[in-house]
Amino acid sequence: MALDRITLSSFRNHVETRLDGARALNLLVGENGAGKTNVLEALSLFAPGRGLRRAALADMAGQSGEGGFGVNAMLQPDDGGEPVKLGTGMHAQRPGRRVVQVNGAEASAVGLGEWLAIGWLTPAMDRLFAESAGTRRRYMDRLAVAIDPAHARHASRYETALRERNKLLSDEQSPDPAWLDSIEMQMAAAGAALAQGRARLVGALSQELAALPTEPFARPALSYRPGGALGEDDFAAQLAEQRPRDRAAQRTLTGPHRDELDVKMDSKDMPAAECSTGEQKAMLIAITLAHAALAARGRASLLLLDEVAAHLDPVRREALLERLRDSGTQVWLTGTEAAPFDDILQEAAVWHVADGAAVRM
């Protein structure tokens, strides 16, 4: 299955843009600021979460509209069966509340994950290995949701219970032990599921990466470092045992919110954060390709690549395009010019984007 008949209405600088005739490989070409990344962001909203920019809904609404926006597409089966109509957006009358529809019926954002597995790589992610552990936890969760949509619910439930426990711990009066017991049971159930989902993701990615060639993209070695016990019962016992310490700190010091994703460059046994910018980019591409291969198994998948070819030498660019051609996923790429994509122009659907409008080339 693949997305087609995509429309953006009052979305950022796109007043009314329609993309028809999408293929396995799709290219958006245009100057900086034309609206290419906005199209990718719109497509990323067909996944649970806040999209590739993690922007507030209100920031996505076009200034020329009434304050709302809409993104719609048809998920077309390869066998010519009935398409599935997907839609998401925000009504001007209900700012900040996301609306999701599947075949015209109200649905949840998490439910979109049952139809599509979406991954992306953007220039803003180039410093992933050097940024905070929280950034890498969000990265793991986004990749995990594309494989298992239920992961989003585990993350949400854990964050809710964590906030409640921290609130009780910071209260000047001693919290009710029975109430803490109840909150910790919720934390243990959601936290164990969350941590186990991250561990499974890293294990699956590691297997996929091991099957990829070491060149021309540097092969990363991944390891998951849990911030607490992985089992539900063990985590619950850990929380109960550490109440005095957590009470003194007025926050929970153990759990999946302290997890870390460790990444090394396999050939050098060097932490990714200490590698060159080019090596870090190559490792990110390798992880992205490995994840795309995992996501393509079982349901429709999308891979969104923003300016990914801009700083690649011809050898790596050719290798990337060849792997994308064989990835089994629908790929959307952006670039300021078509020349770097010469190898795929004959088979790709290409649009020129300018001033928030896309014209098929």
N, C-alpha and C positions, 0 to 999 in steps of 0.2 A: 504494500500500500504506500501511496505517496500523496503529499499535499499538492493541491492545485486550486485554481480559481480563488486566489487569495485576495482579499480586499482590506485596505486600511482606510478607516473613515475618521477624520479629525484626530489622527494620531501623530503627535509631534508636528513636523512640518509637512506631513502628507494630508492634504485636504480630502482627497478621494483617489486612491491609487488601487489599481487592479492588476494582478499578475496572473496571466493565463498561459497554459501550455508549458507548465513546469516539467522538468525532466529529472533524471537521476543526478545530473550535475547542473547547477544553476549559478550564474555569475551576474553580479551587480557592479556595473562600472560607472564611475563618475568622480568629480572633483571632491576634495575634502569639504564636508559640510553640506553635501547635496542631499543626504537623507538615506544613504546606503545602510549604515548601521542601524538606523531607525527601523528599516524593514526587518533586519535580523532580530532586533529587540521585539518587534511585534510577533514574529514567529516564536520567539522564546517564551511568550506568554501562553503558548499551548502546552507548557509544562507547569507543574505545581511550583509555587514560589513567586518571586518578585522579578523574574526576567534577568537578562544578562547584564543589565546596568544596576539592578537592585534599587530601582527608582520607586518613588511614591507614585501611586496611580495618578494623582493630580498633576504630576509633572509630565505625564505622558499625553495629556489632553492638548490638542492643538489650540493655539491662541486665537485662531480665526473661528473656532466653533463656539458652542454654548457651554462648554465645560466638561463634556463627556467624550468618549471615543469608543470605537468598535474595531475589532479584528475578526475576520471570518475566513474560513477556508473549507474546502471539501477534501476529505480523505478518500482517495480513489483506490479501490481494490484493483490489483493487477489482473484479476480474472474477469473484469468487466461487470462485477456485481454492483449492488446498490452502494453509492457513496455515503459517507457519514459526514454530516454537516457539523462543524465545530465553530463555536463563537465565544468570544470573551471581550470584556471591556468594562466601562463604567458609565452609569447614567449621571447626567448633570445634576439631577434632583437628589442623588444619593452619593455625594462625593466621598471617596475613600473606600467605597465598598465595591469589590470586584464581582462582576456578573459572569457566569459561565453557562453555556448552553451546549447540549449535544442533541442534534436532530430536533432543535426547537424546544427541548425540555430543559428545565433548570437542572444544573448539575454542580458538583463541587470542583474546585481547582485540582484537588487531589485526584478526582475521577478522570481528569484529562490524561493522567499518567497511564491509565488502562488502555488508552488508544495510541499514544505516541511516547517514544523514548527520545528525549532531546538532549544533545550535548553541544557545548560551544567552546570556542577559544577566541579571546579578544586580546588586544594589546595591553589592556589594563591588568591582565593576569600574568604579565611577564615577570612581576616581582613576587609571585606566589610563594616561592621558597624562602624569600627574605622577610616576608611580612609576618604578622602575628600568628600564633597557633590557632586562634579563632578563625582566621581567614582560611586556613587549611582544613579546619573542621567543617566549615560551610562548604568547602570544595568537595570533601568526601561525601557530605550529605547530598549534595546536588547530583553527584555521580551515582550514589546509591539509589536515589529516587528514580533515576532513569532505568535502573535494573529492577527495582522493587518499589512500586508506588506507595505501598504501606509504610515505607520508611519515613515518609513525611509526617504521618500521624504519630509515629513513635517520637520523632523529634519535637513535635508540637506539644504532646502530652508531657514529655520530660521537662521542657522549658517551663510549662505552666506549673508543674509540681515543684520544680526547683525554685521558682520565684516565691511560691507560697511558703516553702520551708525556710528560705532566707528571711522572709518577712517575720516568721515566728522566731527565728534565731536572734533577730535584731531587736525584738520587742524588749522593753525595759523589764517587764514582768516575765517570770519564768513561764515558758510555754507549757500548755497542757500536754503531758506525755501521751495520752490517748490520741490527741489530735496529731501529734508528731508521728505516732505509729501509723496512722491512717495515711498521712502525706508521704511518709517514707515507703509504704507499701506501693503507692502509685509511682513514686520515683523509681523504685527497684524494678517494677514490671516494665515501665517504659524505657528506663535507662539500660536495662539488660538487652532489650530488643534493639535499641539504638546502637549500643556498642557492638553487639553481635552482627548487625547489618554492616557496620563499618569494617569489621574484621573480615566478613565474607567478601566485601567489595575489594579490599586490598589483596586478599588471597587470590581472587579471580583475576584481578589486573596483573598480579605478579605472574600467574601462569600464562596469561596472554602475552605479556611482555617477553617472557622467556622464549616464546615461539617466534618473535620478531627478529629480524637481522640486527646486528649491532651497528651497522652503518647503512645509510649516511646519518641517521639520527641516533644520538647517544642513548644507550639503554639505561634507564633509571632502575635502581633497586629500591623497592618500597617496603616499608615495615610500619605496622600499626602499633602504637604505644598507648595502651588504655590508661585512663586516669582513675580507674577504680576496678572493682571485681566485675567479671563478665557475667557470672551467673546471677540470677534474680535473688536467690536466697542468700548468697554470699554478699551481694551488694546491700541487701537490706540489713544484714548483720553488721556490715561495715559502717553504714550510716548510723545505726543505733549506738555502736561502740564509740563513734567519734563525735557524738553530740557535745560533750564538754569542750573539746577543742574547737568545734565549729561554732559553738555558742560564744566562746571567747573571741573568735575572729569575726563573728556576726555574719558568717556566710558559709556555704558548703564548700569544703576543700577537697572533696573526693567525688569522682563520678565522670561520666562521659563529657561533661563540660570542661574537663581538664585533659582530654585526649590529645594526641599528637600524631601527625603523619610524618614519618621520617623518610627522606628521599636522599639517595646517594647516586652519584654517577658510577655505574657498575665497573667500568673499565679502570677507573682511577681510585675506587673506594674513597671518594671524596664527597663530603656533604654538598648537596645541591646549592645551598646558599653561598658556598665558597667557590663555585664554578663560575666560568665566564658567562657573560650575558648570552652569547651565542649557544653555549652548552646548555644553559638553563632553558632557552627557547627550544632547543632540539629535544630535550627531555620532556617538556610540556607537550610537544607535538607527538612524541612517542606514546605518552599516557593517553592523549586524546584519541589517537588511532586505535590503541588497545581497547579503550572504553567503547568506541564506536563499534568495534567488532562484537563486543559483548552485548551492546544495546540492540544490535541488528538481529539478534536471535530471539524469535518469539513474537515480535510485533513491529509495527511500522516505526521507523527511526529517522531522525533528522540530525544533521551535523552542521552547525553554523560557525563559519570561520571568517573572522573579520580581519582583513589586511594580513592574512597569514603568510602570503608570499612576498611581502614587501622587503624583508631583510634576509631572504634565503638566496644562496648562490644557485646557479643554474642546475647543478647536480642534485642538490637537495630539493629544489623546486620540482624538478622532473620526477624524482622519486615520490614526493608527496602526491602529486597529481595522479601518478600511476596507482598508488595505494588507495586514493579516494575513488578512483574508477572501479576498483575491485572490492570496495568496502561493503557493498550490500545495503548502504544507507543513502537516503537522499541528502545531497550536500548543497549548501548555499555558501558562496564565497563572495567577498567584496574586493575591489581593487580600484586604484585611481586610473588605470589603463588596462587595456585588454592584452597587450603584448606578452606579459609574463605568463599568460594562460593559453598561449598559442597551441599547446599540445592537446587541449580539450575543446577548443572553440567550435570544431565541426560537430561535436556531439552534445555540447552544453546549450541550455537555454540562456540567452544573454539579454540583459536589459541595461539601457543607459539611464542613469538616475540623475536628475537635475532639478533643483528648486522644489523638492518634494513630489516629483512626478517621475514615473518609470515608463520608458518607451522600449518596446521589444526591438532588438536589432536583428 
